[in-house]
Amino acid sequence: MLEALKERVCRANLQLVAHGLVVLTWGNVSALSEDGKYIVIKPSGVSYDVMKPEHMVVTDRDGNMVEGDLRPSTDLPTHVEIYRSFPGVGGVVHTHSRHATALAQAELDLPCYGTTHADYFFGAVPCTRHLTQEEITEAYEINTGKVIAETFRGRNIDPAAVPAVLVRKHGPFAWGPTPEKAVENALVLDECARMALITRQFDPGVASAPQEILDKHYYRKHGAGAYYGQK
Protein backbone atom coordinates (compact mmCIF):
# COMPACT_ATOMS: atom_id res chain seq x y z
CA MET A 1 0.00 0.00 0.00
CA LEU A 2 1.00 3.63 -0.50
CA GLU A 3 3.78 2.62 -2.89
CA ALA A 4 4.17 6.09 -4.38
CA LEU A 5 4.45 7.64 -0.91
CA LYS A 6 7.03 5.03 0.10
CA GLU A 7 9.09 6.08 -2.93
CA ARG A 8 8.88 9.74 -1.89
CA VAL A 9 9.76 9.04 1.74
CA CYS A 10 12.72 6.87 0.75
CA ARG A 11 13.96 9.55 -1.65
CA ALA A 12 13.53 12.24 1.02
CA ASN A 13 15.57 10.21 3.50
CA LEU A 14 18.34 9.79 0.93
CA GLN A 15 18.30 13.56 0.39
CA LEU A 16 19.40 13.98 4.00
CA VAL A 17 22.60 12.16 3.08
CA ALA A 18 23.01 14.11 -0.16
CA HIS A 19 22.72 17.40 1.75
CA GLY A 20 25.17 16.33 4.44
CA LEU A 21 22.55 16.48 7.18
CA VAL A 22 23.12 12.95 8.51
CA VAL A 23 25.95 10.52 9.12
CA LEU A 24 25.52 6.81 9.81
CA THR A 25 21.77 6.37 10.52
CA TRP A 26 21.25 9.60 12.49
CA GLY A 27 18.07 10.85 10.91
CA ASN A 28 14.61 10.06 9.64
CA VAL A 29 11.86 11.41 7.42
CA SER A 30 8.18 10.56 7.57
CA ALA A 31 5.12 11.58 5.59
CA LEU A 32 1.40 11.63 6.26
CA SER A 33 -0.81 10.05 3.62
CA GLU A 34 -3.08 12.34 1.63
CA ASP A 35 -6.16 11.09 3.47
CA GLY A 36 -4.45 11.67 6.81
CA LYS A 37 -4.90 8.06 7.93
CA TYR A 38 -1.38 6.67 7.62
CA ILE A 39 2.24 7.57 8.31
CA VAL A 40 5.11 6.26 6.19
CA ILE A 41 8.51 6.40 7.91
CA LYS A 42 12.08 5.18 7.61
CA PRO A 43 12.87 1.93 9.44
CA SER A 44 15.03 2.05 12.55
CA GLY A 45 18.79 1.71 12.16
CA VAL A 46 18.83 0.72 8.48
CA SER A 47 21.83 2.04 6.57
CA TYR A 48 21.10 4.62 3.90
CA ASP A 49 23.43 2.69 1.60
CA VAL A 50 20.96 -0.18 1.29
CA MET A 51 17.66 1.61 1.94
CA LYS A 52 14.88 1.01 -0.61
CA PRO A 53 11.24 2.08 -0.84
CA GLU A 54 10.07 -1.40 0.18
CA HIS A 55 11.87 -0.94 3.50
CA MET A 56 9.61 1.96 4.47
CA VAL A 57 7.17 1.21 7.29
CA VAL A 58 3.47 2.11 7.25
CA THR A 59 1.64 2.86 10.49
CA ASP A 60 -1.73 4.31 11.32
CA ARG A 61 -2.11 7.90 12.54
CA ASP A 62 -1.39 6.74 16.11
CA GLY A 63 1.83 4.93 15.18
CA ASN A 64 0.47 1.38 15.19
CA MET A 65 2.05 -0.93 12.61
CA VAL A 66 0.01 -1.50 9.45
CA GLU A 67 2.55 -2.78 6.94
CA GLY A 68 6.27 -3.58 6.89
CA ASP A 69 8.77 -6.22 7.96
CA LEU A 70 11.05 -3.82 9.83
CA ARG A 71 10.61 -1.78 12.98
CA PRO A 72 9.87 1.90 12.38
CA SER A 73 12.20 4.66 13.47
CA THR A 74 12.41 5.01 17.23
CA ASP A 75 11.44 8.67 16.73
CA LEU A 76 8.04 7.68 15.29
CA PRO A 77 6.11 8.69 18.46
CA THR A 78 7.61 12.18 18.20
CA HIS A 79 6.50 12.41 14.57
CA VAL A 80 3.02 11.22 15.61
CA GLU A 81 2.76 14.01 18.20
CA ILE A 82 3.86 16.64 15.66
CA TYR A 83 1.22 15.49 13.17
CA ARG A 84 -1.36 15.44 15.96
CA SER A 85 -0.48 18.90 17.28
CA PHE A 86 0.24 20.83 14.08
CA PRO A 87 -2.56 20.65 11.47
CA GLY A 88 -1.36 20.98 7.90
CA VAL A 89 1.94 19.17 8.43
CA GLY A 90 2.48 16.48 5.81
CA GLY A 91 6.13 15.63 6.41
CA VAL A 92 8.48 15.57 9.41
CA VAL A 93 12.29 15.38 9.51
CA HIS A 94 14.65 14.70 12.39
CA THR A 95 18.41 14.98 12.04
CA HIS A 96 21.49 15.47 14.14
CA SER A 97 22.91 17.99 11.68
CA ARG A 98 26.01 19.63 13.12
CA HIS A 99 25.14 23.29 13.53
CA ALA A 100 21.51 22.97 14.56
CA THR A 101 22.39 20.20 17.00
CA ALA A 102 25.18 22.33 18.46
CA LEU A 103 22.63 25.07 19.17
CA ALA A 104 20.30 22.53 20.80
CA GLN A 105 23.17 21.28 22.95
CA ALA A 106 24.00 24.86 23.91
CA GLU A 107 20.31 25.33 24.86
CA LEU A 108 19.91 28.32 22.56
CA ASP A 109 17.20 29.59 20.26
CA LEU A 110 18.25 30.42 16.70
CA PRO A 111 17.59 34.17 16.28
CA CYS A 112 16.78 35.69 12.92
CA TYR A 113 19.95 37.58 12.03
CA GLY A 114 19.14 38.30 8.41
CA THR A 115 17.10 37.78 5.30
CA THR A 116 18.16 34.18 4.59
CA HIS A 117 16.54 33.11 7.85
CA ALA A 118 13.55 35.41 7.29
CA ASP A 119 12.78 33.79 3.93
CA TYR A 120 11.92 30.55 5.74
CA PHE A 121 11.28 31.22 9.43
CA PHE A 122 9.14 34.09 10.71
CA GLY A 123 11.24 34.79 13.77
CA ALA A 124 13.54 32.82 16.03
CA VAL A 125 13.53 29.03 15.88
CA PRO A 126 12.87 28.06 19.52
CA CYS A 127 14.75 25.67 21.74
CA THR A 128 12.53 23.59 24.02
CA ARG A 129 12.77 23.23 27.77
CA HIS A 130 14.44 20.21 29.32
CA LEU A 131 12.34 17.10 29.62
CA THR A 132 11.87 16.08 33.23
CA GLN A 133 13.30 12.83 34.55
CA GLU A 134 9.79 11.36 34.59
CA GLU A 135 9.12 12.47 31.00
CA ILE A 136 12.36 10.81 29.89
CA THR A 137 11.74 7.60 31.83
CA GLU A 138 8.07 7.03 31.11
CA ALA A 139 7.56 7.84 27.41
CA TYR A 140 10.61 9.65 26.08
CA GLU A 141 9.77 9.93 22.38
CA ILE A 142 6.11 10.78 22.97
CA ASN A 143 7.06 13.43 25.50
CA THR A 144 9.63 14.88 23.13
CA GLY A 145 6.75 15.55 20.72
CA LYS A 146 4.62 16.95 23.51
CA VAL A 147 7.30 19.36 24.68
CA ILE A 148 7.70 20.56 21.08
CA ALA A 149 3.99 21.32 20.91
CA GLU A 150 4.09 22.92 24.37
CA THR A 151 6.93 25.20 23.26
CA PHE A 152 4.93 26.54 20.32
CA ARG A 153 1.75 26.98 22.38
CA GLY A 154 3.58 28.63 25.25
CA ARG A 155 5.41 31.11 23.05
CA ASN A 156 2.45 31.66 20.73
CA ILE A 157 4.48 30.61 17.66
CA ASP A 158 2.70 29.51 14.51
CA PRO A 159 4.27 26.15 13.49
CA ALA A 160 3.45 26.89 9.86
CA ALA A 161 5.46 30.14 10.01
CA VAL A 162 8.36 28.62 12.00
CA PRO A 163 8.47 25.02 10.74
CA ALA A 164 11.35 23.83 12.92
CA VAL A 165 12.45 23.43 16.52
CA LEU A 166 15.58 22.67 18.52
CA VAL A 167 15.00 20.01 21.16
CA ARG A 168 17.22 20.86 24.11
CA LYS A 169 20.28 18.61 24.43
CA HIS A 170 19.00 16.55 21.50
CA GLY A 171 18.72 18.09 18.06
CA PRO A 172 16.46 19.61 15.40
CA PHE A 173 13.09 18.61 14.03
CA ALA A 174 11.61 20.28 10.95
CA TRP A 175 8.33 19.86 9.12
CA GLY A 176 6.33 21.07 6.16
CA PRO A 177 3.27 20.36 4.04
CA THR A 178 5.23 17.63 2.20
CA PRO A 179 8.23 15.48 3.11
CA GLU A 180 10.24 17.26 0.42
CA LYS A 181 9.50 20.66 1.96
CA ALA A 182 10.34 19.31 5.41
CA VAL A 183 13.77 18.24 4.14
CA GLU A 184 14.27 21.70 2.60
CA ASN A 185 13.40 23.33 5.92
CA ALA A 186 15.83 21.04 7.75
CA LEU A 187 18.58 22.01 5.29
CA VAL A 188 17.88 25.73 5.64
CA LEU A 189 17.74 25.40 9.43
CA ASP A 190 21.23 23.96 9.60
CA GLU A 191 22.63 26.49 7.14
CA CYS A 192 21.09 29.36 9.14
CA ALA A 193 22.58 27.89 12.32
CA ARG A 194 25.98 27.79 10.63
CA MET A 195 25.59 31.41 9.48
CA ALA A 196 24.57 32.41 13.02
CA LEU A 197 27.72 30.84 14.45
CA ILE A 198 29.92 32.76 12.01
CA THR A 199 27.96 35.97 12.60
CA ARG A 200 28.50 35.70 16.36
CA GLN A 201 32.21 35.14 15.78
CA PHE A 202 32.33 38.46 13.94
CA ASP A 203 30.15 40.19 16.53
CA PRO A 204 29.22 38.37 19.76
CA GLY A 205 26.69 41.10 20.55
CA VAL A 206 24.95 41.10 17.18
CA ALA A 207 21.25 42.06 17.24
CA SER A 208 18.43 40.22 15.51
CA ALA A 209 17.20 41.59 12.20
CA PRO A 210 14.64 44.40 12.58
CA GLN A 211 10.98 43.46 12.35
CA GLU A 212 10.47 45.33 9.08
CA ILE A 213 13.15 43.20 7.38
CA LEU A 214 11.64 40.03 8.82
CA ASP A 215 8.17 41.06 7.64
CA LYS A 216 9.31 42.01 4.16
CA HIS A 217 11.29 38.89 3.43
CA TYR A 218 8.89 36.41 4.99
CA TYR A 219 5.74 37.83 3.42
CA ARG A 220 7.22 38.36 -0.04
CA LYS A 221 7.69 34.58 -0.15
CA HIS A 222 4.64 33.44 1.83
CA GLY A 223 1.01 34.45 2.03
CA ALA A 224 -1.54 36.12 -0.20
CA GLY A 225 0.72 38.89 -1.44
CA ALA A 226 3.80 36.73 -2.11
CA TYR A 227 5.67 37.60 -5.29
CA TYR A 228 8.89 35.55 -4.98
CA GLY A 229 9.43 32.98 -7.74
CA GLN A 230 7.17 32.04 -10.61
CA LYS A 231 3.41 31.65 -10.62
N, C-alpha and C positions, 0 to 999 in steps of 0.2 A: 504494500500500500504506500501511497504518497511517494512514488518513485522519483518524480520530478523534483520534489522538495528535498529528498535525500541527496540527489545530485547537487542541488544548490547549497545545502548545508555542508556537504563534503568539500565542495569547491571553496566555500567561505572559510572553512577551517584551514585548508591548504594556503589560502591567501595570508593567513596569520604568519605562516612560515616565510612566504615570499616577501612580506613587508618587514621581516625581522622582528616581529612582535613576540615570538615564542622561541624557546629552545627546548629540546627534549620533548616532553608531552605537556608542557606547562600552559595549557590554554584550551578553550573550548568555545564553540559557537552552537547556538540552537536557533530554531525557527518555530513559529506558531503556524499551524495550518490555516488556510484561508477561511475555513469555517470556524476557527477558534477552538476546535475540539481536541487537537493533538499537538504534541511537541515532538520535533525531530532534533536529536542532539548527538554529538560525538560520543563514542564509547570511551570508557575510562581507561587511561593508560596505554592506548594503542598508538604505536609510532606513526607519525605523519608519513613516513617513507612507504608504508604499506597500506595506508588508509584508503578505502574505496567506498563508494556510495552504499553498497550493500552492508557495510559495517555500521551504518548509522542506526540509532535506536529510536523507536517510536514509543511514546508514552501518551497517556491521556493528559488532560489539562492539569490534573493533580499530581502527575509524575508517576502514575502506575504503569507498569510495563504493558504494552500492547503488542509490539512486534520487535524481534531482534534476538540474536543468539548471544550477544555480549552485554555486559553491564553498562548502563549509561554513566556518563561523567558524574563524579562525586559531587560536582557543583549543581547538578540538576535541581535540587530543592531551592537553591538560590534563584535560579532562572524561573522556576515556578512562581516564587513570591514576586518577582519583578513583573511577570506577565499578569499576575493577579492584582497587583497594586497600581500598575501604570497602563491604563487603557490606551490602545493604539500602538503598543509595542508589538512588533512582529518578528524581531530578532534580537538576541542577547549575546554578548561576547564577554568572556573573561580571559585576561592574560596576566602574565607577570612581566610585562614589558618594563624595561630598565628604568626609564625616567619617571613614569607614572607610579611605578611600585616604590621607587625611592621617596617620592613625595608622601605616599601612603605610610611608609615606614617612619618618615619624619613627622607624621601626624599633621600634615599641612594641607590646607585647601590649595587649589591652583587658581591664583587670581588671573583676571583678564588684563594682561599687560599691553595688548595691542590688537590690531585688526585681524590678524590670522586667527586668534582665539575667538574674536567677536563674530567671525563668519560662521562659526559652528556652535558656540556656547554663549548663551545670553547671560553672562556673568560668571562668577567664580564656579569652578567645579568643586563641590564640597567633599570634605573628608568626614567620615562617620565618627561617631563616638566609639569607645572601646566596647566590645561585648563583655558582659559580666561573666564571672566564672560559671554561674548556672547556665547562662545562654550558650556558652561554649560546650559545657558538659552534656546538656540535655538534648539539644537539637541544633548543632553548630551551623550547618548549611542553611537550614530553614531560618534560623535567627539572623544569619548574615543578610538574607533577603529582607527580613523584617526591619533590621536596623537601617538598611538602605532606604526603605519606604518611610521609616520614621524620620530620617534625616531630611527628606524632601518635604514632608508634611510640616515638620517643626520649623524649617527655615522658609516655608512658603515658596518653594522653588518648583517651577513647572518642569516635570521630567521630559516633556517634549522639547522645551527650550534649552535645557541643559541635560543632554542625553548621555550622561556619564557620572561616575562617582568613584571616589577613592575610599576603599575600605581600610580602616586604620590597622596598621601593622600587617596588612595582607596584600592588597593590590587593587587594580582598576576593574570595574565593570562598565560596559558601554552598551547602548541599545539603539534601536531605530525601528522604523516601520517595516524594514526588511532585514534579513541577515546581512545582505551586502552593505546596506547603509550602516548597520551596527559595526561591521568591520572597519568601514571608512571612519566612523566616529572614534573607534579605538585607536586607529592610526593617527588621526589628528590629535587626539588626547596626548599620546606619548610625544609627538613632535612639539606640541605646545609646552609640555612639561620640560622638554629638553631646552627649548627657547627660554623658558622662565629661569632655568638654572644658569644659563649663560648671561641672561639679562641681570640677574642678581650678582653675578661675578663682576660685571661692569659697574653696577650700582646697587649695593646691598639695601639701600633705602628707597628703591624705585617705587613709584606710586602706580596704582592701577590706572588703566586707561579711563579718560573722562566718560561720563554717561552718554554724552552726545555722540562720541565716536562709537561706543558700544551699540547705541540705538541705530545709528546710520548703517553700520556694517552688518548687523544682524538682520535688520528689517529689509535691507536691499536684496537679501538672499532668501528671506523667509516671509511668509505672510501674503496678504492680498495685494500689497503694492510692490512686491518683489520684482526686480528688473535684471538681476544677475543671470547670465547664461541665455540660452535660446528658449523660445517658446516650445 
